[in-house]
Amino acid sequence: MWGAALLDAAVPTVAESGVPCGVLVNAADGEQGLVLPPVAGVVPENVAVDGPESIAAQIGRMEEGA
């Protein structure tokens, strides 16, 4: 499985719980590791915190029971 396919499946699954999900790349590699934020261009746009529908809006709907 390609990394992009994994991200397309895993990040939205975590985001459905109402928790923004960024991406760690080579996290155990010290200074060469990357921590990427959950923004459009890194994660799928529909779950990005700056995407068309922000996580905050999704959480608001969840709290309302919609």
C-alpha positions as CSV (number, residue, x, y, z in Angstrom):
1,M,0.0,0.0,0.0
2,W,1.3,3.4,-0.9
3,G,1.6,6.0,1.9
4,A,-0.8,8.3,0.2
5,A,-3.5,5.6,0.1
6,L,-2.9,4.9,3.8
7,L,-3.3,8.6,4.6
8,D,-6.5,8.9,2.5
9,A,-8.0,6.1,4.7
10,A,-6.4,6.6,8.1
11,V,-6.6,10.4,8.6
12,P,-10.3,10.7,7.8
13,T,-11.0,7.7,10.1
14,V,-9.3,9.5,13.0
15,A,-10.9,12.8,12.1
16,E,-14.4,11.3,12.3
17,S,-13.8,11.0,16.1
18,G,-13.4,14.8,16.2
19,V,-9.7,14.9,16.6
20,P,-7.6,16.6,14.0
21,C,-4.9,14.3,12.7
22,G,-1.6,15.4,11.2
23,V,1.2,13.3,9.8
24,L,4.5,12.1,11.3
25,V,7.2,11.2,8.8
26,N,10.3,9.3,10.1
27,A,9.3,10.2,13.7
28,A,12.0,8.1,15.2
29,D,14.7,9.7,13.1
30,G,15.6,12.6,15.3
31,E,16.2,15.9,13.5
32,Q,15.3,14.4,10.1
33,G,11.7,13.5,11.3
34,L,8.8,15.7,10.3
35,V,5.6,16.6,12.0
36,L,3.1,17.9,9.4
37,P,-0.1,19.7,10.5
38,P,-3.6,18.6,9.5
39,V,-4.0,21.2,6.7
40,A,-5.0,21.0,3.1
41,G,-2.2,19.7,1.0
42,V,-1.0,17.4,3.7
43,V,-4.2,15.5,4.6
44,P,-7.3,15.0,2.5
45,E,-9.0,18.4,2.1
46,N,-12.3,17.3,3.6
47,V,-10.7,16.7,7.0
48,A,-8.1,19.5,7.0
49,V,-8.5,22.1,9.7
50,D,-8.4,24.8,7.0
51,G,-10.4,22.8,4.5
52,P,-13.9,23.6,3.2
53,E,-15.5,22.3,6.4
54,S,-13.3,22.7,9.4
55,I,-12.9,20.2,12.1
56,A,-14.5,22.8,14.5
57,A,-17.7,22.8,12.4
58,Q,-17.7,19.0,12.4
59,I,-17.3,18.9,16.2
60,G,-20.1,21.5,16.5
61,R,-22.4,19.2,14.6
62,M,-21.4,16.2,16.7
63,E,-22.2,18.1,19.9
64,E,-25.6,19.1,18.5
65,G,-26.3,15.4,17.7
66,A,-26.6,15.9,14.0
